[in-house]
Each structure stands twice: as C-alpha cells, then as structure tokens.
C-alpha cells in the first residue's frame, strides 16, 4: 500500500522539520541565533506542529483548516514581535523542502 502525503509528513516530521529549520536559519541568519539550543529546539517543535496541521488538513481534505492555522500562527508570530517575513520564509522553506524531499507521487 502506498503512503499518502499526510502519512509521509507524520512519519518524517522530525527529519523534515530539521531540514526546514536549517534552511530558514541559513536564509534568515540575521534573525535567528542558530547556535542557541533553546531557539533551535523551539523552532523544530513549532515546525513539527506546522507539518502536523498540514497533514491533518490533508486528511480532512480541507485546505481552509490549514489556512486558519496559518492565520493563527501569523497572530502568534506578531505577538512574539516577529516580522511578517518570518512566517513568509517559514512557509517558503516548508514548500521548498517538501517539494525536494517527498516522493514525486506524494508532492503537494
């Protein structure tokens, strides 16, 4: 039986999150202190959350579910005083990594 994309996201969430965070820290080096263990750990944790919500939306076949989650993250990031560039880059890095890491038949 072939895996669905949501299953792949869940099974590889930690590995994918590491790649997403690494890419974002490289692209936004001026924002992130990637040598600080707590920052890295929180970023990984949050990225796994993003992937989990994406997988849930895929399972529900409801893109609005993920849009609402992203809207909530936008408010959260604003309250943390992150610029809009942080969320935009988070999503761009996520797309980049998922397109490069997921099997062709599982790509978003």
N, CA, C and O atoms as CSV, one atom per row, in Angstrom:
chain,resi,resn,atom,element,x,y,z
A,1,UNK,N,N,0.843,-1.181,0.000
A,1,UNK,CA,C,0.000,0.000,0.000
A,1,UNK,C,C,0.893,1.252,0.000
A,1,UNK,O,O,1.835,1.345,0.788
A,2,UNK,N,N,0.596,2.198,-0.875
A,2,UNK,CA,C,1.360,3.435,-0.954
A,2,UNK,C,C,0.953,4.380,0.174
A,2,UNK,O,O,-0.216,4.444,0.554
A,3,UNK,N,N,1.920,5.102,0.697
A,3,UNK,CA,C,1.638,6.102,1.721
A,3,UNK,C,C,0.972,7.307,1.095
A,3,UNK,O,O,1.245,7.665,-0.050
A,4,UNK,N,N,0.102,7.920,1.856
A,4,UNK,CA,C,-0.422,9.200,1.432
A,4,UNK,C,C,0.567,10.269,1.871
A,4,UNK,O,O,1.418,10.021,2.725
A,5,UNK,N,N,0.456,11.439,1.295
A,5,UNK,CA,C,1.373,12.531,1.665
A,5,UNK,C,C,1.274,12.856,3.151
A,5,UNK,O,O,2.284,13.160,3.785
A,6,UNK,N,N,0.074,12.797,3.710
A,6,UNK,CA,C,-0.074,13.118,5.133
A,6,UNK,C,C,0.653,12.093,6.008
A,6,UNK,O,O,1.225,12.447,7.039
A,7,UNK,N,N,0.629,10.838,5.600
A,7,UNK,CA,C,1.343,9.806,6.351
A,7,UNK,C,C,2.848,10.041,6.278
A,7,UNK,O,O,3.554,9.903,7.276
A,8,UNK,N,N,3.327,10.393,5.103
A,8,UNK,CA,C,4.747,10.688,4.935
A,8,UNK,C,C,5.137,11.873,5.815
A,8,UNK,O,O,6.190,11.848,6.452
A,9,UNK,N,N,4.305,12.900,5.855
A,9,UNK,CA,C,4.601,14.066,6.708
A,9,UNK,C,C,4.720,13.656,8.169
A,9,UNK,O,O,5.629,14.102,8.870
A,10,UNK,N,N,3.822,12.825,8.619
A,10,UNK,CA,C,3.864,12.399,10.024
A,10,UNK,C,C,5.071,11.503,10.306
A,10,UNK,O,O,5.755,11.668,11.316
A,11,UNK,N,N,5.319,10.565,9.416
A,11,UNK,CA,C,6.428,9.625,9.629
A,11,UNK,C,C,7.784,10.311,9.596
A,11,UNK,O,O,8.705,9.902,10.302
A,12,UNK,N,N,7.913,11.349,8.782
A,12,UNK,CA,C,9.203,12.010,8.617
A,12,UNK,C,C,9.224,13.416,9.198
A,12,UNK,O,O,10.094,14.214,8.851
A,13,UNK,N,N,8.274,13.729,10.079
A,13,UNK,CA,C,8.120,15.094,10.586
A,13,UNK,C,C,9.404,15.648,11.194
A,13,UNK,O,O,9.782,16.781,10.897
A,14,UNK,N,N,10.074,14.881,12.028
A,14,UNK,CA,C,11.294,15.386,12.674
A,14,UNK,C,C,12.393,15.650,11.663
A,14,UNK,O,O,13.055,16.687,11.714
A,15,UNK,N,N,12.586,14.725,10.753
A,15,UNK,CA,C,13.614,14.883,9.714
A,15,UNK,C,C,13.304,16.077,8.813
A,15,UNK,O,O,14.191,16.876,8.512
A,16,UNK,N,N,12.053,16.198,8.385
A,16,UNK,CA,C,11.665,17.320,7.521
A,16,UNK,C,C,11.776,18.648,8.269
A,16,UNK,O,O,12.228,19.646,7.706
A,17,UNK,N,N,11.364,18.659,9.532
A,17,UNK,CA,C,11.461,19.876,10.339
A,17,UNK,C,C,12.908,20.337,10.449
A,17,UNK,O,O,13.186,21.532,10.349
A,18,UNK,N,N,13.822,19.410,10.653
A,18,UNK,CA,C,15.246,19.758,10.745
A,18,UNK,C,C,15.719,20.435,9.463
A,18,UNK,O,O,16.447,21.426,9.519
A,19,UNK,N,N,15.318,19.917,8.328
A,19,UNK,CA,C,15.729,20.498,7.049
A,19,UNK,C,C,15.096,21.861,6.823
A,19,UNK,O,O,15.740,22.772,6.303
A,20,UNK,N,N,13.851,22.000,7.209
A,20,UNK,CA,C,13.159,23.280,7.057
A,20,UNK,C,C,13.809,24.338,7.938
A,20,UNK,O,O,14.098,25.442,7.476
A,21,UNK,N,N,14.039,24.006,9.202
A,21,UNK,CA,C,14.638,24.958,10.148
A,21,UNK,C,C,16.057,25.323,9.712
A,21,UNK,O,O,16.437,26.493,9.757
A,22,UNK,N,N,16.834,24.340,9.296
A,22,UNK,CA,C,18.201,24.614,8.837
A,22,UNK,C,C,18.182,25.606,7.672
A,22,UNK,O,O,18.962,26.557,7.642
A,23,UNK,N,N,17.290,25.372,6.724
A,23,UNK,CA,C,17.200,26.270,5.571
A,23,UNK,C,C,16.773,27.674,6.007
A,23,UNK,O,O,17.341,28.666,5.552
A,24,UNK,N,N,15.788,27.755,6.875
A,24,UNK,CA,C,15.322,29.069,7.317
A,24,UNK,C,C,16.405,29.813,8.085
A,24,UNK,O,O,16.583,31.016,7.894
A,25,UNK,N,N,17.127,29.115,8.948
A,25,UNK,CA,C,18.206,29.757,9.696
A,25,UNK,C,C,19.305,30.256,8.765
A,25,UNK,O,O,19.906,31.302,9.013
A,26,UNK,N,N,19.565,29.513,7.698
A,26,UNK,CA,C,20.570,29.953,6.716
A,26,UNK,C,C,20.093,31.190,5.962
A,26,UNK,O,O,20.859,32.132,5.761
A,27,UNK,N,N,18.831,31.187,5.547
A,27,UNK,CA,C,18.296,32.299,4.755
A,27,UNK,C,C,18.022,33.543,5.586
A,27,UNK,O,O,18.061,34.659,5.067
A,28,UNK,N,N,17.745,33.361,6.868
A,28,UNK,CA,C,17.443,34.485,7.744
A,28,UNK,C,C,18.425,34.538,8.915
A,28,UNK,O,O,18.031,34.694,10.071
A,29,UNK,N,N,19.677,34.408,8.597
A,29,UNK,CA,C,20.725,34.354,9.627
A,29,UNK,C,C,20.705,35.576,10.541
A,29,UNK,O,O,21.064,35.471,11.714
A,30,UNK,N,N,20.296,36.719,10.030
A,30,UNK,CA,C,20.252,37.923,10.841
A,30,UNK,C,C,19.153,37.912,11.892
A,30,UNK,O,O,19.188,38.700,12.837
A,31,UNK,N,N,18.186,37.031,11.735
A,31,UNK,CA,C,17.054,36.962,12.669
A,31,UNK,C,C,17.278,35.897,13.727
A,31,UNK,O,O,16.930,36.096,14.891
A,32,UNK,N,N,17.857,34.769,13.335
A,32,UNK,CA,C,17.952,33.596,14.205
A,32,UNK,C,C,19.349,33.407,14.758
A,32,UNK,O,O,20.343,33.554,14.048
A,33,UNK,N,N,19.404,33.082,16.020
A,33,UNK,CA,C,20.658,32.686,16.648
A,33,UNK,C,C,20.656,31.160,16.657
A,33,UNK,O,O,20.263,30.529,17.638
A,34,UNK,N,N,21.103,30.584,15.545
A,34,UNK,CA,C,21.006,29.131,15.377
A,34,UNK,C,C,21.926,28.363,16.325
A,34,UNK,O,O,21.786,27.149,16.467
A,35,UNK,N,N,22.856,29.049,16.969
A,35,UNK,CA,C,23.732,28.354,17.911
A,35,UNK,C,C,23.081,28.219,19.291
A,35,UNK,O,O,23.581,27.479,20.138
A,36,UNK,N,N,21.994,28.914,19.517
A,36,UNK,CA,C,21.301,28.841,20.798
A,36,UNK,C,C,20.379,27.617,20.791
A,36,UNK,O,O,19.424,27.559,20.018
A,37,UNK,N,N,20.666,26.665,21.635
A,37,UNK,CA,C,19.955,25.383,21.645
A,37,UNK,C,C,18.450,25.551,21.861
A,37,UNK,O,O,17.655,24.857,21.228
A,38,UNK,N,N,18.060,26.452,22.735
A,38,UNK,CA,C,16.632,26.637,23.026
A,38,UNK,C,C,15.880,27.160,21.806
A,38,UNK,O,O,14.762,26.727,21.529
A,39,UNK,N,N,16.490,28.086,21.083
A,39,UNK,CA,C,15.867,28.633,19.874
A,39,UNK,C,C,15.704,27.526,18.837
A,39,UNK,O,O,14.650,27.398,18.214
A,40,UNK,N,N,16.736,26.744,18.661
A,40,UNK,CA,C,16.693,25.643,17.693
A,40,UNK,C,C,15.618,24.633,18.078
A,40,UNK,O,O,14.846,24.199,17.224
A,41,UNK,N,N,15.558,24.259,19.338
A,41,UNK,CA,C,14.582,23.276,19.809
A,41,UNK,C,C,13.152,23.775,19.631
A,41,UNK,O,O,12.285,23.019,19.193
A,42,UNK,N,N,12.899,25.028,19.961
A,42,UNK,CA,C,11.554,25.593,19.794
A,42,UNK,C,C,11.174,25.678,18.325
A,42,UNK,O,O,10.027,25.423,17.961
A,43,UNK,N,N,12.122,26.032,17.492
A,43,UNK,CA,C,11.854,26.111,16.053
A,43,UNK,C,C,11.521,24.738,15.487
A,43,UNK,O,O,10.602,24.602,14.679
A,44,UNK,N,N,12.257,23.730,15.904
A,44,UNK,CA,C,11.963,22.359,15.461
A,44,UNK,C,C,10.575,21.934,15.935
A,44,UNK,O,O,9.786,21.394,15.159
A,45,UNK,N,N,10.286,22.177,17.191
A,45,UNK,CA,C,8.980,21.801,17.753
A,45,UNK,C,C,7.851,22.468,16.979
A,45,UNK,O,O,6.874,21.818,16.607
A,46,UNK,N,N,7.989,23.766,16.739
A,46,UNK,CA,C,6.946,24.502,16.038
A,46,UNK,C,C,6.799,24.036,14.594
A,46,UNK,O,O,5.684,23.979,14.076
A,47,UNK,N,N,7.890,23.708,13.951
A,47,UNK,CA,C,7.831,23.228,12.573
A,47,UNK,C,C,7.146,21.871,12.498
A,47,UNK,O,O,6.411,21.603,11.548
A,48,UNK,N,N,7.376,21.020,13.479
A,48,UNK,CA,C,6.643,19.746,13.533
A,48,UNK,C,C,5.149,20.027,13.681
A,48,UNK,O,O,4.331,19.354,13.053
A,49,UNK,N,N,4.781,21.017,14.504
A,49,UNK,CA,C,3.367,21.400,14.622
A,49,UNK,C,C,2.810,21.814,13.264
A,49,UNK,O,O,1.718,21.393,12.882
A,50,UNK,N,N,3.560,22.640,12.534
A,50,UNK,CA,C,3.097,23.088,11.209
A,50,UNK,C,C,2.839,21.884,10.311
A,50,UNK,O,O,1.808,21.812,9.641
A,51,UNK,N,N,3.767,20.948,10.297
A,51,UNK,CA,C,3.626,19.770,9.437
A,51,UNK,C,C,2.443,18.909,9.877
A,51,UNK,O,O,1.745,18.338,9.039
A,52,UNK,N,N,2.217,18.817,11.175
A,52,UNK,CA,C,1.096,18.034,11.690
A,52,UNK,C,C,-0.233,18.656,11.281
A,52,UNK,O,O,-1.148,17.949,10.859
A,53,UNK,N,N,-0.339,19.962,11.403
A,53,UNK,CA,C,-1.573,20.630,10.990
A,53,UNK,C,C,-1.789,20.493,9.486
A,53,UNK,O,O,-2.919,20.315,9.031
A,54,UNK,N,N,-0.713,20.575,8.721
A,54,UNK,CA,C,-0.831,20.378,7.277
A,54,UNK,C,C,-1.332,18.967,6.987
A,54,UNK,O,O,-2.225,18.789,6.158
A,55,UNK,N,N,-0.774,17.972,7.654
A,55,UNK,CA,C,-1.211,16.587,7.463
A,55,UNK,C,C,-2.685,16.424,7.858
A,55,UNK,O,O,-3.436,15.729,7.174
A,56,UNK,N,N,-3.092,17.056,8.947
A,56,UNK,CA,C,-4.495,16.979,9.368
A,56,UNK,C,C,-5.419,17.586,8.315
A,56,UNK,O,O,-6.470,17.023,8.006
A,57,UNK,N,N,-5.028,18.728,7.770
A,57,UNK,CA,C,-5.836,19.371,6.733
A,57,UNK,C,C,-5.920,18.490,5.488
A,57,UNK,O,O,-6.964,18.410,4.841
A,58,UNK,N,N,-4.813,17.835,5.163
A,58,UNK,CA,C,-4.811,16.937,4.014
A,58,UNK,C,C,-5.745,15.753,4.260
A,58,UNK,O,O,-6.503,15.361,3.373
A,59,UNK,N,N,-5.690,15.190,5.451
A,59,UNK,CA,C,-6.573,14.064,5.777
A,59,UNK,C,C,-8.045,14.465,5.720
A,59,UNK,O,O,-8.897,13.682,5.300
A,60,UNK,N,N,-8.329,15.685,6.145
A,60,UNK,CA,C,-9.705,16.183,6.136
A,60,UNK,C,C,-10.108,16.711,4.760
A,60,UNK,O,O,-11.267,17.059,4.533
A,61,UNK,N,N,-9.129,16.767,3.837
A,61,UNK,CA,C,-9.363,17.335,2.505
A,61,UNK,C,C,-9.970,18.732,2.639
A,61,UNK,O,O,-10.950,19.075,1.977
A,62,UNK,N,N,-9.352,19.526,3.518
A,62,UNK,CA,C,-9.880,20.847,3.862
A,62,UNK,C,C,-8.742,21.857,3.949
A,62,UNK,O,O,-8.135,22.032,5.006
A,63,UNK,N,N,-8.461,22.512,2.842
A,63,UNK,CA,C,-7.371,23.488,2.806
A,63,UNK,C,C,-7.639,24.645,3.770
A,63,UNK,O,O,-6.704,25.258,4.285
A,64,UNK,N,N,-8.915,24.938,4.010
A,64,UNK,CA,C,-9.266,26.031,4.917
A,64,UNK,C,C,-8.761,25.763,6.338
A,64,UNK,O,O,-8.411,26.695,7.062
A,65,UNK,N,N,-8.727,24.512,6.722
A,65,UNK,CA,C,-8.211,24.147,8.040
A,65,UNK,C,C,-6.764,24.623,8.201
A,65,UNK,O,O,-6.406,25.187,9.235
A,66,UNK,N,N,-5.945,24.398,7.192
A,66,UNK,CA,C,-4.555,24.845,7.269
A,66,UNK,C,C,-4.463,26.364,7.148
A,66,UNK,O,O,-3.631,26.983,7.812
A,67,UNK,N,N,-5.294,26.967,6.322
A,67,UNK,CA,C,-5.299,28.437,6.218
A,67,UNK,C,C,-5.612,29.080,7.569
A,67,UNK,O,O,-4.990,30.071,7.951
A,68,UNK,N,N,-6.574,28.512,8.285
A,68,UNK,CA,C,-6.925,29.049,9.602
A,68,UNK,C,C,-5.778,28.867,10.593
A,68,UNK,O,O,-5.528,29.736,11.429
A,69,UNK,N,N,-5.093,27.749,10.498
A,69,UNK,CA,C,-3.929,27.530,11.348
A,69,UNK,C,C,-2.845,28.565,11.040
A,69,UNK,O,O,-2.255,29.137,11.956
A,70,UNK,N,N,-2.583,28.804,9.761
A,70,UNK,CA,C,-1.567,29.787,9.372
A,70,UNK,C,C,-1.971,31.182,9.858
A,70,UNK,O,O,-1.118,31.959,10.288
A,71,UNK,N,N,-3.252,31.500,9.792
A,71,UNK,CA,C,-3.716,32.798,10.304
A,71,UNK,C,C,-3.452,32.911,11.800
A,71,UNK,O,O,-3.070,33.974,12.289
A,72,UNK,N,N,-3.656,31.813,12.528
A,72,UNK,CA,C,-3.365,31.803,13.965
A,72,UNK,C,C,-1.859,31.970,14.206
A,72,UNK,O,O,-1.453,32.718,15.096
A,73,UNK,N,N,-1.043,31.287,13.426
A,73,UNK,CA,C,0.415,31.407,13.564
A,73,UNK,C,C,0.845,32.843,13.270
A,73,UNK,O,O,1.746,33.366,13.924
A,74,UNK,N,N,0.211,33.477,12.298
A,74,UNK,CA,C,0.546,34.869,11.980
A,74,UNK,C,C,0.326,35.770,13.191
A,74,UNK,O,O,1.158,36.626,13.491
A,75,UNK,N,N,-0.783,35.580,13.881
A,75,UNK,CA,C,-1.063,36.360,15.095
A,75,UNK,C,C,-0.047,36.027,16.181
A,75,UNK,O,O,0.475,36.922,16.846
A,76,UNK,N,N,0.231,34.745,16.357
A,76,UNK,CA,C,1.226,34.327,17.349
A,76,UNK,C,C,2.573,34.984,17.075
A,76,UNK,O,O,3.187,35.555,17.977
A,77,UNK,N,N,3.032,34.900,15.819
A,77,UNK,CA,C,4.327,35.486,15.453
A,77,UNK,C,C,4.329,37.000,15.663
A,77,UNK,O,O,5.332,37.565,16.100
A,78,UNK,N,N,3.219,37.653,15.356
A,78,UNK,CA,C,3.123,39.102,15.575
A,78,UNK,C,C,3.245,39.421,17.064
A,78,UNK,O,O,3.905,40.386,17.447
A,79,UNK,N,N,2.605,38.606,17.895
A,79,UNK,CA,C,2.693,38.812,19.347
A,79,UNK,C,C,4.094,38.529,19.879
A,79,UNK,O,O,4.494,39.068,20.911
A,80,UNK,N,N,4.836,37.682,19.169
A,80,UNK,CA,C,6.230,37.422,19.536
A,80,UNK,C,C,7.172,38.476,18.930
A,80,UNK,O,O,8.388,38.416,19.108
A,81,UNK,N,N,6.586,39.429,18.219
A,81,UNK,CA,C,7.299,40.527,17.574
A,81,UNK,C,C,8.196,40.070,16.415
A,81,UNK,O,O,9.232,40.671,16.130
A,82,UNK,N,N,7.762,38.987,15.757
A,82,UNK,CA,C,8.436,38.566,14.526
A,82,UNK,C,C,7.858,39.381,13.379
A,82,UNK,O,O,6.666,39.687,13.369
A,83,UNK,N,N,8.690,39.728,12.424
A,83,UNK,CA,C,8.189,40.416,11.240
A,83,UNK,C,C,7.409,39.419,10.381
A,83,UNK,O,O,7.537,38.206,10.546
A,84,UNK,N,N,6.603,39.950,9.464
A,84,UNK,CA,C,5.855,39.083,8.550
A,84,UNK,C,C,6.786,38.217,7.715
A,84,UNK,O,O,6.397,37.148,7.245
A,85,UNK,N,N,8.022,38.684,7.532
A,85,UNK,CA,C,9.000,37.911,6.751
A,85,UNK,C,C,9.279,36.546,7.366
A,85,UNK,O,O,9.601,35.600,6.648
A,86,UNK,N,N,9.160,36.433,8.676
A,86,UNK,CA,C,9.449,35.158,9.343
A,86,UNK,C,C,8.428,34.103,8.910
A,86,UNK,O,O,8.806,32.997,8.524
A,87,UNK,N,N,7.145,34.438,8.971
A,87,UNK,CA,C,6.123,33.474,8.557
A,87,UNK,C,C,6.232,33.183,7.064
A,87,UNK,O,O,6.144,32.029,6.644
A,88,UNK,N,N,6.422,34.216,6.278
A,88,UNK,CA,C,6.550,34.009,4.831
A,88,UNK,C,C,7.714,33.077,4.510
A,88,UNK,O,O,7.586,32.189,3.667
A,89,UNK,N,N,8.836,33.275,5.173
A,89,UNK,CA,C,10.003,32.430,4.925
A,89,UNK,C,C,9.785,31.021,5.471
A,89,UNK,O,O,10.242,30.046,4.875
A,90,UNK,N,N,9.094,30.912,6.596
A,90,UNK,CA,C,8.760,29.596,7.142
A,90,UNK,C,C,7.971,28.786,6.118
A,90,UNK,O,O,8.278,27.623,5.859
A,91,UNK,N,N,6.962,29.412,5.547
A,91,UNK,CA,C,6.142,28.718,4.556
A,91,UNK,C,C,6.932,28.414,3.286
A,91,UNK,O,O,6.797,27.330,2.718
A,92,UNK,N,N,7.749,29.355,2.841
A,92,UNK,CA,C,8.564,29.138,1.638
A,92,UNK,C,C,9.557,27.998,1.855
A,92,UNK,O,O,9.745,27.160,0.972
A,93,UNK,N,N,10.184,27.965,3.011
A,93,UNK,CA,C,11.136,26.883,3.315
A,93,UNK,C,C,10.421,25.543,3.399
A,93,UNK,O,O,10.944,24.522,2.951
A,94,UNK,N,N,9.237,25.550,3.969
A,94,UNK,CA,C,8.448,24.316,4.067
A,94,UNK,C,C,8.121,23.792,2.673
A,94,UNK,O,O,8.300,22.606,2.396
A,95,UNK,N,N,7.650,24.660,1.808
A,95,UNK,CA,C,7.325,24.257,0.436
A,95,UNK,C,C,8.566,23.717,-0.262
A,95,UNK,O,O,8.519,22.665,-0.899
A,96,UNK,N,N,9.669,24.436,-0.140
A,96,UNK,CA,C,10.909,24.020,-0.802
A,96,UNK,C,C,11.336,22.620,-0.346
A,96,UNK,O,O,11.629,21.756,-1.172
A,97,UNK,N,N,11.367,22.409,0.951
A,97,UNK,CA,C,11.823,21.124,1.479
A,97,UNK,C,C,10.851,20.010,1.100
A,97,UNK,O,O,11.283,18.932,0.692
A,98,UNK,N,N,9.549,20.252,1.227
A,98,UNK,CA,C,8.593,19.193,0.892
A,98,UNK,C,C,8.663,18.831,-0.586
A,98,UNK,O,O,8.561,17.657,-0.942
A,99,UNK,N,N,8.834,19.814,-1.435
A,99,UNK,CA,C,8.950,19.512,-2.869
A,99,UNK,C,C,10.219,18.737,-3.187
A,99,UNK,O,O,10.233,17.920,-4.108
A,100,UNK,N,N,11.269,18.983,-2.443
A,100,UNK,CA,C,12.522,18.288,-2.730
A,100,UNK,C,C,12.641,16.946,-2.021
A,100,UNK,O,O,13.403,16.087,-2.464
A,101,UNK,N,N,11.908,16.745,-0.934
A,101,UNK,CA,C,12.060,15.553,-0.126
A,101,UNK,C,C,10.977,14.505,-0.308
A,101,UNK,O,O,11.238,13.315,-0.134
A,102,UNK,N,N,9.786,14.916,-0.648
A,102,UNK,CA,C,8.717,13.929,-0.795
A,102,UNK,C,C,8.827,13.227,-2.134
A,102,UNK,O,O,9.238,13.831,-3.125
A,103,UNK,N,N,8.465,11.962,-2.169
A,103,UNK,CA,C,8.450,11.257,-3.453
A,103,UNK,C,C,7.532,12.002,-4.438
A,103,UNK,O,O,6.543,12.615,-4.035
A,104,UNK,N,N,7.866,11.942,-5.699
A,104,UNK,CA,C,7.134,12.699,-6.716
A,104,UNK,C,C,5.630,12.462,-6.625
A,104,UNK,O,O,4.849,13.403,-6.764
A,105,UNK,N,N,5.218,11.230,-6.397
A,105,UNK,CA,C,3.780,10.943,-6.347
A,105,UNK,C,C,3.124,11.407,-5.045
A,105,UNK,O,O,1.909,11.286,-4.892
A,106,UNK,N,N,3.912,11.933,-4.111
A,106,UNK,CA,C,3.378,12.415,-2.839
A,106,UNK,C,C,3.515,13.932,-2.686
A,106,UNK,O,O,3.119,14.481,-1.658
A,107,UNK,N,N,4.058,14.606,-3.673
A,107,UNK,CA,C,4.307,16.043,-3.556
A,107,UNK,C,C,3.005,16.832,-3.507
A,107,UNK,O,O,1.973,16.430,-4.044
A,108,UNK,N,N,3.104,17.954,-2.849
A,108,UNK,CA,C,1.948,18.829,-2.688
A,108,UNK,C,C,1.733,19.679,-3.922
A,108,UNK,O,O,0.799,20.480,-3.965
